[in-house]
């Protein structure tokens, strides 16, 4: 074949390839090869468009009006599938059957979904990111996450979930981030988070939590970030936090804390914690209202036992202010100037209603629903603080009878003790003077 004929054949092949791609792409969509990508977002589709190529690896159908996901709507070759911000109300339990290559599935912001079958995600063994935020879900059935051993990111925020069944996340051994904020959770049991041995971030803020089992976090040895702010917690057992050996950032503000013997274990744990924590503002009793639990004196908990209530403790106290650290008055319970909690801007603050930016630490990534805000960041201005019930004793200074004072060289420790006495070095001065004369 001539050189001219070869060029013509190559041109026809390229023309045929382009024609094949254009024919296979659904109407109103855009397709790209290598890897095969189909982009159909924001076109008002009410159902999955026909003509999606069988070899498609990435399919983007977000911001449409799709209502149903049925079986065989997509090819098992799909790796990335975005279906967020549609009107999906039903997903066939076998809609993703055989999708062994699927790595990312975004079903978020389908506000009328409300129900998922336990078999919906069965067999998705390569899935590493699952988005189910803002879907109107009220509960999650047992086994729904079974077999998802490679899942790393699970977004369940802003639903209506009231209860998490025991061992629901048991097989998510590689999960690192779990987002559960903005739900209606009431309590956390001992086995709620069992199996999450690699979890790094757990967001539980803006729920209705009023009770947490003392062993609720027993498997979370690698957890670094825990958010529990804006719940209904009046107490939290310190034992549950003692399990978190890797914890760095803790947010507890925005809860109605009862600063009585019920909070003794939490107070003790906070005294030992060396990470960044928010304020823990007392809501009750009245004479401690507005005070940070972390700065209360140990005297307040001196007579506490496991079964005692605050009323029993109060009958033993002759003076209300004995339960506070020095600098606090019984009128209004305002910290004194020497014990004011100082923020980054140098001003005193008793509350932690607003989070501060934390330079030097990467902020949590923006979630797919774009809901990240300032209050989601750790609070660097809070440092572990303990206020002693009595001022420390000053060490007595060593005073010499001679007025001239000689500073010792670095590394030489001065003699300890008190009183007025001659400096030991003065006895050697005549001898040193004599040696100098002999040398001359």
C-alpha positions as CSV (number, residue, x, y, z in Angstrom):
1,X,0.0,0.0,0.0
2,X,1.3,3.5,-0.9
3,X,2.2,6.1,1.7
4,X,-0.8,8.2,0.6
5,X,-3.1,5.2,1.1
6,X,-1.8,4.7,4.7
7,X,-2.5,8.3,5.5
8,X,-6.1,7.9,4.2
9,X,-6.7,4.7,6.2
10,X,-5.4,6.4,9.4
11,X,-7.7,9.4,8.8
12,X,-10.7,7.1,8.3
13,X,-9.9,5.2,11.5
14,X,-9.7,8.4,13.5
15,X,-12.9,9.6,11.9
16,X,-14.6,6.4,12.7
17,X,-13.4,6.5,16.3
18,X,-14.7,10.0,16.8
19,X,-18.0,9.1,15.2
20,X,-18.3,6.0,17.5
21,X,-17.7,8.2,20.6
22,X,-20.2,10.8,19.5
23,X,-22.9,8.2,18.8
24,X,-22.3,6.4,22.1
25,X,-22.6,9.5,24.2
26,X,-26.1,10.3,25.6
27,X,-27.9,13.3,24.3
28,X,-27.0,16.6,26.2
29,X,-24.0,14.9,27.8
30,X,-20.3,15.2,27.1
31,X,-18.0,12.2,26.9
32,X,-14.2,11.9,27.1
33,X,-12.1,8.8,26.5
34,X,-9.2,7.5,28.5
35,X,-10.7,6.9,31.0
36,X,-14.1,6.9,29.6
37,X,-16.0,9.7,31.3
38,X,-19.6,10.7,30.9
39,X,-20.7,14.1,32.2
40,X,-24.4,14.8,32.4
41,X,-24.9,17.1,35.3
42,X,-27.4,19.9,35.6
43,X,-29.6,19.0,32.6
44,X,-32.9,18.3,34.3
45,X,-32.9,14.5,33.7
46,X,-35.7,12.7,35.5
47,X,-34.2,9.3,34.8
48,X,-30.9,7.8,33.9
49,X,-30.2,8.9,30.3
50,X,-29.9,6.1,27.7
51,X,-26.8,5.4,25.7
52,X,-24.1,5.6,28.4
53,X,-21.2,3.6,27.0
54,X,-20.6,0.2,28.6
55,X,-17.0,1.0,29.2
56,X,-17.7,4.2,31.2
57,X,-15.5,4.5,34.3
58,X,-16.6,7.9,35.5
59,X,-20.2,9.0,35.4
60,X,-21.4,12.4,36.7
61,X,-25.2,12.8,37.0
62,X,-25.4,15.3,39.8
63,X,-27.9,18.2,40.0
64,X,-30.7,16.6,38.0
65,X,-34.2,15.3,38.9
66,X,-33.6,11.6,38.8
67,X,-36.1,9.7,41.0
68,X,-35.2,6.0,40.7
69,X,-32.1,3.9,40.5
70,X,-32.9,0.5,39.0
71,X,-30.8,-2.5,38.2
72,X,-28.6,-2.4,35.0
73,X,-28.7,1.4,34.8
74,X,-24.9,1.4,34.8
75,X,-22.1,-0.9,33.8
76,X,-20.0,-2.8,36.3
77,X,-16.9,-1.1,34.9
78,X,-17.9,2.1,36.7
79,X,-15.2,3.4,39.1
80,X,-16.7,6.8,40.1
81,X,-20.4,7.6,40.2
82,X,-21.9,10.9,41.3
83,X,-25.6,11.2,41.8
84,X,-25.9,13.8,44.5
85,X,-28.5,16.6,44.5
86,X,-31.2,14.6,42.6
87,X,-34.7,13.5,43.7
88,X,-33.9,9.9,44.3
89,X,-36.6,8.2,46.4
90,X,-35.8,4.5,45.7
91,X,-32.7,2.4,45.0
92,X,-33.1,-1.1,43.9
93,X,-31.1,-3.4,46.2
94,X,-29.3,-4.8,43.2
95,X,-28.7,-1.5,41.5
96,X,-24.9,-1.8,42.2
97,X,-24.7,-5.6,41.9
98,X,-21.4,-6.7,40.5
99,X,-19.8,-3.3,40.7
100,X,-16.5,-4.7,42.1
101,X,-14.5,-1.8,40.6
102,X,-16.6,1.0,42.2
103,X,-14.4,3.3,44.4
104,X,-16.5,6.4,45.0
105,X,-20.3,6.6,45.3
106,X,-22.0,9.9,46.0
107,X,-25.7,9.7,46.7
108,X,-25.8,12.8,49.0
109,X,-28.4,15.5,49.0
110,X,-31.3,13.2,47.9
111,X,-33.6,14.5,50.6
112,X,-36.4,12.0,50.0
113,X,-34.4,8.8,49.9
114,X,-35.2,7.9,53.6
115,X,-34.7,4.2,53.2
116,X,-31.9,1.9,52.1
117,X,-32.0,-1.9,51.9
118,X,-29.3,-3.8,53.8
119,X,-28.1,-5.3,50.5
120,X,-27.7,-2.0,48.7
121,X,-23.9,-1.8,48.9
122,X,-23.2,-5.5,49.0
123,X,-20.1,-6.6,47.0
124,X,-18.6,-3.1,46.7
125,X,-15.3,-4.4,48.0
126,X,-13.2,-1.6,46.5
127,X,-15.4,1.3,47.6
128,X,-13.4,3.8,49.6
129,X,-15.8,6.8,49.8
130,X,-19.5,6.6,50.4
131,X,-21.6,9.8,50.5
132,X,-25.1,9.6,52.1
133,X,-25.3,13.0,53.6
134,X,-28.7,14.9,53.7
135,X,-30.8,12.0,52.4
136,X,-33.6,12.1,55.0
137,X,-32.5,8.7,56.4
138,X,-34.0,7.9,59.7
139,X,-32.2,4.6,60.4
140,X,-29.5,2.3,59.0
141,X,-30.3,-1.4,58.7
142,X,-28.0,-4.1,60.1
143,X,-25.4,-5.3,57.6
144,X,-25.7,-2.3,55.3
145,X,-21.9,-1.8,55.5
146,X,-21.0,-5.4,55.6
147,X,-18.0,-6.3,53.4
148,X,-16.9,-2.7,52.8
149,X,-13.4,-3.4,54.1
150,X,-11.7,-0.7,52.0
151,X,-14.1,2.1,52.9
152,X,-12.2,5.1,54.3
153,X,-14.7,8.0,54.2
154,X,-18.3,7.7,55.3
155,X,-20.6,10.7,55.1
156,X,-23.8,10.4,57.1
157,X,-24.3,13.9,58.3
158,X,-27.5,16.0,58.2
159,X,-29.9,13.1,58.2
160,X,-32.6,12.2,60.8
161,X,-30.9,9.2,62.3
162,X,-31.9,8.7,66.0
163,X,-30.2,5.4,66.8
164,X,-27.1,3.5,65.7
165,X,-27.3,-0.2,66.2
166,X,-24.5,-2.2,67.8
167,X,-21.8,-3.4,65.5
168,X,-23.2,-1.4,62.6
169,X,-19.6,-0.4,61.6
170,X,-17.9,-3.6,62.7
171,X,-16.4,-4.5,59.3
172,X,-15.2,-1.0,58.4
173,X,-11.7,-1.7,59.6
174,X,-10.0,0.8,57.3
175,X,-12.5,3.7,57.9
176,X,-10.6,6.9,58.9
177,X,-13.3,9.5,58.8
178,X,-16.9,9.2,60.0
179,X,-19.3,12.1,59.7
180,X,-22.5,11.8,61.9
181,X,-23.1,15.5,62.8
182,X,-26.5,17.1,62.2
183,X,-28.6,14.0,63.1
184,X,-30.9,13.2,66.0
185,X,-28.8,10.7,67.9
186,X,-29.8,10.4,71.6
187,X,-27.2,8.0,73.0
188,X,-24.0,6.0,72.2
189,X,-23.8,2.4,73.5
190,X,-20.7,0.3,74.3
191,X,-20.5,-1.3,70.8
192,X,-21.7,1.6,68.6
193,X,-18.2,2.1,67.2
194,X,-16.8,-1.3,67.7
195,X,-14.4,-2.4,65.0
196,X,-13.3,1.2,63.9
197,X,-9.7,0.6,64.9
198,X,-8.3,3.0,62.3
199,X,-10.7,5.9,62.8
200,X,-9.0,9.2,62.9
201,X,-11.9,11.7,62.8
202,X,-15.4,11.3,64.4
203,X,-17.8,14.2,64.2
204,X,-20.9,13.9,66.4
205,X,-21.8,17.5,67.0
206,X,-25.2,19.0,66.6
207,X,-27.1,15.9,67.6
208,X,-29.3,15.3,70.7
209,X,-26.9,13.2,72.7
210,X,-27.6,13.1,76.4
211,X,-25.9,9.8,77.3
212,X,-22.6,8.2,76.3
213,X,-21.6,4.8,77.6
214,X,-18.2,4.8,79.5
215,X,-16.9,2.3,76.9
216,X,-18.4,3.8,73.8
217,X,-15.0,4.7,72.3
218,X,-13.0,1.6,73.4
219,X,-11.8,0.6,69.9
220,X,-10.9,4.1,68.8
221,X,-7.2,4.0,69.8
222,X,-6.2,6.1,66.8
223,X,-8.8,8.8,67.0
224,X,-7.3,12.3,66.8
225,X,-10.4,14.5,66.4
226,X,-13.6,14.2,68.4
227,X,-16.4,16.7,68.1
228,X,-19.3,16.5,70.6
229,X,-20.3,20.2,70.8
230,X,-23.9,21.4,70.6
231,X,-25.5,18.3,72.1
232,X,-27.5,17.8,75.3
233,X,-24.8,16.3,77.4
234,X,-24.9,17.3,81.1
235,X,-22.1,14.9,82.0
236,X,-19.6,12.6,80.2
237,X,-17.7,9.8,81.9
238,X,-13.9,10.4,81.9
239,X,-13.5,6.7,81.4
240,X,-14.8,6.9,77.8
241,X,-12.2,9.5,76.9
242,X,-9.4,7.7,78.7
243,X,-9.6,5.1,75.9
244,X,-8.5,7.7,73.3
245,X,-4.8,7.6,73.5
246,X,-4.2,9.5,70.3
247,X,-6.7,12.3,70.8
248,X,-5.5,15.7,69.8
249,X,-8.6,17.9,69.4
250,X,-11.7,17.7,71.5
251,X,-14.8,20.0,71.3
252,X,-17.3,19.8,74.1
253,X,-18.8,23.4,74.1
254,X,-22.5,24.1,73.7
255,X,-23.7,21.4,76.2
256,X,-25.6,22.0,79.4
257,X,-22.8,20.7,81.7
258,X,-23.7,19.9,85.3
259,X,-20.6,20.7,87.3
260,X,-21.3,18.5,90.3
261,X,-19.9,15.1,91.4
262,X,-21.3,13.7,88.1
263,X,-18.6,15.6,86.3
264,X,-15.7,14.6,88.6
265,X,-14.3,11.9,86.2
266,X,-14.5,14.3,83.3
267,X,-12.7,17.1,85.3
268,X,-10.0,14.7,86.3
269,X,-9.4,13.6,82.7
270,X,-9.3,17.2,81.5
271,X,-6.5,18.0,84.0
272,X,-4.4,15.3,82.3
273,X,-5.3,16.0,78.7
274,X,-2.5,17.7,76.8
275,X,-4.3,18.2,73.5
276,X,-6.5,21.1,72.3
277,X,-9.9,21.3,74.0
278,X,-12.8,23.7,74.0
279,X,-14.3,25.3,77.1
280,X,-16.7,23.2,79.2
281,X,-19.0,25.9,80.6
282,X,-21.1,24.9,83.6
283,X,-24.8,25.5,83.3
284,X,-25.6,24.2,86.7
285,X,-25.6,24.5,89.7
286,X,-26.5,28.2,89.7
287,X,-23.5,29.4,91.7
288,X,-21.1,27.8,89.2
289,X,-23.0,28.9,86.1
290,X,-20.7,30.3,83.4
291,X,-17.5,28.9,84.8
292,X,-15.3,26.6,82.8
293,X,-15.3,23.1,84.4
294,X,-11.5,22.9,83.7
295,X,-10.7,25.7,86.1
296,X,-12.7,24.5,89.1
297,X,-10.8,23.7,92.2
298,X,-10.2,20.1,93.4
299,X,-11.9,21.1,96.6
300,X,-15.3,21.0,94.9
301,X,-14.9,17.3,94.3
302,X,-13.1,16.4,97.5
303,X,-16.0,14.7,99.1
304,X,-17.5,13.1,96.0
305,X,-18.2,9.4,95.8
306,X,-19.6,7.5,92.9
307,X,-23.2,7.7,94.2
308,X,-23.3,11.2,95.7
309,X,-25.3,14.0,94.3
310,X,-24.5,17.7,94.3
311,X,-27.1,18.3,97.0
312,X,-25.3,16.0,99.4
313,X,-22.1,17.8,98.8
314,X,-23.6,21.2,99.3
315,X,-24.8,20.3,102.8
316,X,-21.2,19.7,103.8
317,X,-19.9,23.1,102.5
318,X,-20.0,26.0,104.9
319,X,-19.0,28.5,102.3
320,X,-20.1,28.4,98.6
321,X,-16.8,29.9,97.4
322,X,-14.8,27.0,98.8
323,X,-15.5,25.0,95.6
324,X,-13.7,27.5,93.4
325,X,-10.2,28.2,92.6
326,X,-8.7,31.4,94.0
327,X,-9.8,34.5,92.1
328,X,-13.4,33.4,91.9
329,X,-16.1,35.1,94.0
330,X,-19.3,33.7,95.1
331,X,-21.2,36.6,93.7
332,X,-21.7,36.0,90.0
333,X,-18.8,33.6,90.0
334,X,-16.5,35.7,87.8
335,X,-12.9,34.6,87.6
336,X,-10.4,37.0,89.0
337,X,-7.9,38.8,86.7
338,X,-5.0,36.5,87.6
339,X,-7.0,33.5,86.5
340,X,-8.7,34.8,83.4
341,X,-8.6,32.4,80.5
342,X,-6.7,34.3,77.8
343,X,-7.5,33.8,74.1
344,X,-5.2,34.3,71.1
345,X,-6.1,37.9,70.9
346,X,-5.0,38.5,74.5
347,X,-8.5,39.1,75.8
348,X,-10.1,37.1,78.6
349,X,-13.0,34.8,77.6
350,X,-15.2,32.4,79.5
351,X,-17.1,30.9,76.6
352,X,-16.0,29.1,73.4
353,X,-19.0,29.8,71.2
354,X,-16.9,30.6,68.2
355,X,-14.1,28.5,66.9
356,X,-10.8,30.0,65.9
357,X,-8.7,29.3,62.9
358,X,-5.7,27.2,63.6
359,X,-2.5,28.2,61.7
360,X,-0.1,25.4,61.1
361,X,-2.7,22.7,61.2
362,X,-4.5,21.7,58.0
363,X,-8.2,22.3,58.3
364,X,-10.6,19.4,57.8
365,X,-11.4,19.1,54.1
366,X,-14.6,20.5,52.9
367,X,-17.3,17.9,52.8
368,X,-19.1,17.2,49.6
369,X,-22.1,19.2,50.8
370,X,-20.0,22.2,51.2
371,X,-21.0,22.5,54.9
372,X,-17.6,23.1,56.4
373,X,-17.4,26.2,58.5
374,X,-15.3,27.9,61.1
375,X,-16.9,25.9,64.0
376,X,-15.6,22.7,62.6
377,X,-12.0,23.6,63.3
378,X,-10.1,22.7,66.4
379,X,-9.6,25.5,69.0
380,X,-5.9,26.3,69.4
381,X,-6.5,29.0,71.9
382,X,-7.5,26.5,74.5
383,X,-4.5,25.1,76.4
384,X,-4.6,22.7,79.3
385,X,-5.0,24.8,82.4
386,X,-5.0,24.0,86.1
387,X,-5.5,26.6,88.8
388,X,-4.0,25.6,92.1
389,X,-6.1,26.1,95.2
390,X,-3.2,27.7,97.1
391,X,-0.4,29.9,95.8
392,X,2.9,28.0,95.5
393,X,5.5,28.5,98.2
394,X,8.5,30.7,97.3
395,X,11.9,29.2,97.7
396,X,14.0,31.3,100.2
397,X,16.7,33.2,98.6
398,X,20.3,33.0,99.7
399,X,21.6,36.3,100.9
400,X,25.2,37.2,101.6
401,X,26.4,39.7,104.2
402,X,28.6,41.3,101.6
403,X,26.8,43.8,99.4
404,X,28.6,43.0,96.2
405,X,26.9,40.0,94.5
406,X,28.8,37.6,92.2
407,X,26.8,35.6,89.8
408,X,27.9,32.0,89.5
409,X,28.9,30.7,86.1
410,X,26.2,28.8,84.1
411,X,25.6,25.3,85.4
412,X,26.6,26.0,89.0
413,X,23.8,25.6,91.5
414,X,23.5,28.1,94.3
415,X,23.2,26.8,97.9
416,X,19.6,26.5,99.1
417,X,18.3,27.6,102.4
418,X,17.4,30.8,104.2
419,X,18.6,33.3,106.7
420,X,21.6,35.7,106.7
421,X,25.0,34.1,106.7
422,X,28.4,34.9,105.2
423,X,29.1,33.6,101.7
424,X,31.4,30.5,101.7
425,X,33.6,32.0,99.0
426,X,34.7,34.9,101.3
427,X,36.9,32.6,103.4
428,X,39.1,31.8,100.4
429,X,39.8,35.4,99.3
430,X,42.9,35.9,101.6
431,X,44.4,32.7,100.4
432,X,43.8,33.6,96.7
433,X,45.4,37.0,97.3
434,X,48.5,35.4,98.8
435,X,48.9,33.0,95.8
436,X,48.6,35.9,93.4
437,X,51.5,37.7,95.2
438,X,53.7,34.6,95.2
439,X,53.2,34.1,91.5
440,X,54.2,37.8,90.8
